[in-house]
Amino acid sequence: MDSQAIATIPEQEHAGHEHPEYVRHHFATAAQQRETANFGMWLFLLTEIMFFSGLFAAYLIYRNWYYPAFVTGSHQLKIWAGTLNTLVLICSSFTMAMAVYSAEMRKRKALLRWMAITLILGMGFLCIKGYEWHDEWEHHHVPGLNFSTTAFTHVDPRYPMDKPLAPDMAEKTQTYFSLYFTMTGLHAFHMIVGICVLIFLMYKAWGGAYTNGHMNTVENFGLYWHFVDIVWIFLFPLLYLISRHQ
């Protein structure tokens, strides 16, 4: 048998299998493609977990070193805004799960509806966070730009409200806000990426994608969305709640 005939054998064998159009040519079955995609997504999320774990570790270390300053900084945040954003993201996780379920059940209208609700909730989260950042700018809480502790609320009853923080305490409090804006900013960036991807998925779903038996993309995006929500579940108590009351 010549080399040309040998080379055509795999192609003939591959052609003998009937593949759905959404199965890529280098996968034998749809199940293999799904397992591979899920494995790749979990690997990606693992790298994200390691990335945020470093930030969490830095925050906890500095909090241990500068505990009074971090407590003072935490008291400057609006706890109602953080609580509302937590509720918004919990609801968005539910709606995203329903979107995945709708794709599995091959219900295009339901898929689009749940994705649209998830999109609205995600944008609502960013609006609330944007309001917080604007308020923190107005109160001079942004390190390196307009940082000032004159408007800070003292949490130690021994000091009057109008007494400024000591220079060393002010510097340590600035460390708190540096970590705060870094962590919430990176989280918001992940939310923006998720919203952009969600808009693209809605466009594809409008054309009939993801309800023809191929729901890998929606399922894996759901994992990403839940991960971003879980990161906030950790950020909220660390930044807003711990040591809220002396």
C-alpha positions as CSV (number, residue, x, y, z in Angstrom):
1,M,0.0,0.0,0.0
2,D,1.5,3.3,-1.0
3,S,1.9,6.3,1.3
4,Q,-1.0,8.3,-0.4
5,A,-3.4,5.5,0.3
6,I,-2.3,5.2,3.9
7,A,-2.7,9.0,4.4
8,T,-6.3,8.8,3.2
9,I,-7.3,6.1,5.7
10,P,-7.8,8.4,8.7
11,E,-9.8,10.8,6.6
12,Q,-12.1,7.9,5.4
13,E,-12.5,6.7,8.9
14,H,-13.3,10.2,10.1
15,A,-15.8,10.7,7.3
16,G,-17.5,7.5,8.3
17,H,-18.7,9.0,11.5
18,E,-21.6,11.4,11.4
19,H,-20.7,14.4,13.5
20,P,-22.9,17.3,14.4
21,E,-21.7,20.5,12.8
22,Y,-20.7,22.0,16.1
23,V,-18.2,19.2,16.8
24,R,-14.7,20.3,15.7
25,H,-12.9,18.0,13.3
26,H,-10.2,17.1,15.8
27,F,-12.7,15.6,18.3
28,A,-14.1,12.1,17.9
29,T,-17.4,12.8,19.7
30,A,-19.4,15.7,21.2
31,A,-18.8,14.2,24.6
32,Q,-15.0,14.4,24.1
33,Q,-15.2,18.0,23.0
34,R,-17.3,18.9,26.0
35,E,-15.0,17.2,28.5
36,T,-12.0,18.9,26.9
37,A,-13.6,22.3,26.9
38,N,-14.7,21.9,30.6
39,F,-11.2,20.8,31.5
40,G,-9.7,23.9,29.8
41,M,-12.1,26.2,31.5
42,W,-11.3,24.7,35.0
43,L,-7.6,25.2,34.3
44,F,-8.2,28.8,33.4
45,L,-10.3,29.4,36.6
46,L,-7.4,27.8,38.6
47,T,-5.1,30.4,37.3
48,E,-7.6,33.1,38.3
49,I,-7.9,31.6,41.7
50,M,-4.2,31.7,42.2
51,F,-4.2,35.4,41.0
52,F,-6.8,36.5,43.4
53,S,-5.4,34.4,46.2
54,G,-2.2,36.5,46.1
55,L,-4.3,39.6,46.5
56,F,-6.3,38.1,49.4
57,A,-3.0,37.0,51.1
58,A,-1.5,40.5,50.7
59,Y,-4.7,42.1,52.1
60,L,-4.7,39.8,55.2
61,I,-1.1,40.3,55.9
62,Y,-1.3,44.1,55.8
63,R,-4.5,44.0,57.8
64,N,-2.7,42.1,60.5
65,W,0.2,44.7,60.4
66,Y,-2.0,47.8,60.2
67,Y,-5.1,46.6,62.0
68,P,-6.4,50.0,63.4
69,A,-5.8,51.7,60.1
70,F,-7.6,49.0,58.2
71,V,-10.6,49.2,60.6
72,T,-10.7,53.0,60.1
73,G,-10.6,52.6,56.3
74,S,-13.3,49.9,56.3
75,H,-15.6,52.3,58.2
76,Q,-15.5,54.8,55.4
77,L,-17.2,52.4,53.0
78,K,-21.0,52.4,52.4
79,I,-22.0,49.0,53.8
80,W,-25.5,49.3,52.2
81,A,-23.9,49.6,48.7
82,G,-21.8,46.5,49.3
83,T,-24.8,44.6,50.6
84,L,-26.9,45.6,47.7
85,N,-24.2,44.5,45.2
86,T,-23.9,41.2,47.0
87,L,-27.6,40.6,46.5
88,V,-27.4,41.6,42.9
89,L,-24.6,39.1,42.2
90,I,-26.3,36.3,44.0
91,C,-29.4,36.9,41.9
92,S,-27.2,37.0,38.7
93,S,-25.7,33.6,39.6
94,F,-29.3,32.2,39.8
95,T,-30.3,33.7,36.4
96,M,-27.1,32.5,34.8
97,A,-27.8,29.0,36.1
98,M,-31.3,29.2,34.6
99,A,-29.7,30.3,31.3
100,V,-27.6,27.2,31.3
101,Y,-30.6,25.1,32.1
102,S,-32.6,26.7,29.3
103,A,-29.8,25.9,26.8
104,E,-29.7,22.3,28.0
105,M,-33.5,22.1,27.5
106,R,-33.1,23.7,24.1
107,K,-35.4,26.6,24.9
108,R,-34.1,29.6,22.9
109,K,-36.5,32.2,24.2
110,A,-35.9,31.2,27.8
111,L,-32.2,31.2,27.2
112,L,-32.3,34.8,25.8
113,R,-34.6,36.0,28.6
114,W,-32.4,34.6,31.4
115,M,-29.2,35.9,29.7
116,A,-30.8,39.4,29.4
117,I,-31.7,39.4,33.1
118,T,-28.1,38.4,33.9
119,L,-26.8,41.2,31.7
120,I,-29.0,43.8,33.5
121,L,-27.9,42.6,36.9
122,G,-24.3,42.7,35.9
123,M,-24.6,46.2,34.6
124,G,-26.5,47.1,37.8
125,F,-23.5,45.9,39.8
126,L,-21.1,48.1,37.9
127,C,-23.4,51.1,38.3
128,I,-23.5,50.7,42.1
129,K,-19.8,50.2,42.2
130,G,-19.3,53.2,40.0
131,Y,-21.4,55.2,42.5
132,E,-19.2,54.0,45.3
133,W,-16.0,55.0,43.5
134,H,-17.4,58.4,42.7
135,D,-18.4,58.9,46.4
136,E,-14.9,57.8,47.5
137,W,-13.4,60.3,45.0
138,E,-15.5,63.1,46.5
139,H,-14.4,62.2,50.0
140,H,-10.7,62.0,48.9
141,H,-10.2,58.3,49.5
142,V,-8.3,57.6,46.2
143,P,-4.6,57.0,47.0
144,G,-2.0,59.0,45.0
145,L,-4.6,61.3,43.4
146,N,-6.7,63.2,46.0
147,F,-6.2,61.2,49.2
148,S,-7.0,63.0,52.4
149,T,-8.0,61.8,55.9
150,T,-9.7,65.0,56.9
151,A,-13.1,63.7,56.1
152,F,-12.6,60.3,57.7
153,T,-15.0,59.1,60.4
154,H,-13.1,58.1,63.5
155,V,-14.0,54.7,65.0
156,D,-12.1,55.3,68.2
157,P,-14.3,57.2,70.7
158,R,-11.2,58.7,72.4
159,Y,-10.8,61.0,69.4
160,P,-13.2,63.8,68.3
161,M,-14.7,63.6,64.8
162,D,-12.9,66.7,63.6
163,K,-9.4,65.6,64.7
164,P,-7.3,64.4,61.7
165,L,-5.6,61.1,61.7
166,A,-1.9,60.9,62.8
167,P,0.5,60.9,59.8
168,D,1.5,57.3,60.3
169,M,-2.1,56.2,60.6
170,A,-3.1,58.2,57.5
171,E,-0.3,56.5,55.5
172,K,-1.4,53.0,56.7
173,T,-5.0,53.8,55.9
174,Q,-3.9,54.7,52.4
175,T,-2.5,51.2,52.1
176,Y,-6.0,49.9,52.8
177,F,-7.6,52.0,50.1
178,S,-4.8,51.0,47.7
179,L,-5.7,47.3,48.2
180,Y,-9.4,48.2,48.1
181,F,-9.3,49.9,44.7
182,T,-6.9,47.3,43.3
183,M,-9.1,44.3,44.3
184,T,-12.5,45.9,43.5
185,G,-11.1,47.3,40.2
186,L,-9.8,44.0,39.1
187,H,-13.1,42.4,40.0
188,A,-15.0,45.1,38.1
189,F,-12.7,44.4,35.1
190,H,-13.7,40.7,35.2
191,M,-17.3,41.8,35.3
192,I,-16.9,44.0,32.2
193,V,-15.2,41.2,30.4
194,G,-18.1,38.9,31.4
195,I,-20.7,41.4,30.2
196,C,-19.0,41.8,26.8
197,V,-18.9,38.0,26.4
198,L,-22.5,37.7,27.5
199,I,-23.6,40.2,24.8
200,F,-21.8,38.2,22.2
201,L,-23.4,35.0,23.4
202,M,-26.8,36.6,23.3
203,Y,-26.2,37.6,19.7
204,K,-25.2,34.0,18.8
205,A,-28.2,32.6,20.8
206,W,-30.5,34.9,18.9
207,G,-29.4,33.1,15.7
208,G,-30.2,29.7,17.2
209,A,-26.9,28.7,18.7
210,Y,-26.6,26.8,22.0
211,T,-30.0,25.3,21.8
212,N,-29.2,22.6,19.2
213,G,-27.5,20.3,21.6
214,H,-24.3,22.3,21.8
215,M,-24.3,24.2,25.1
216,N,-20.6,23.9,26.0
217,T,-20.0,27.6,25.5
218,V,-22.9,28.8,27.7
219,E,-22.0,26.2,30.4
220,N,-18.4,27.3,30.5
221,F,-19.3,30.9,30.6
222,G,-21.6,30.1,33.5
223,L,-18.6,28.8,35.4
224,Y,-16.7,32.0,34.7
225,W,-19.7,34.1,35.9
226,H,-20.1,32.1,39.1
227,F,-16.4,32.4,39.8
228,V,-16.6,36.2,39.5
229,D,-19.6,36.2,41.9
230,I,-17.7,34.0,44.4
231,V,-14.7,36.4,44.3
232,W,-17.1,39.2,45.4
233,I,-18.5,36.9,48.2
234,F,-15.0,36.9,49.6
235,L,-14.3,40.6,48.9
236,F,-17.5,41.8,50.6
237,P,-16.8,40.6,54.2
238,L,-13.0,41.3,53.9
239,L,-13.5,44.9,52.8
240,Y,-16.8,45.8,54.4
241,L,-17.7,43.6,57.3
242,I,-14.7,42.4,59.3
243,S,-14.2,44.5,62.5
244,R,-17.1,46.6,61.5
245,H,-18.0,46.9,65.2
246,Q,-15.3,47.2,67.7
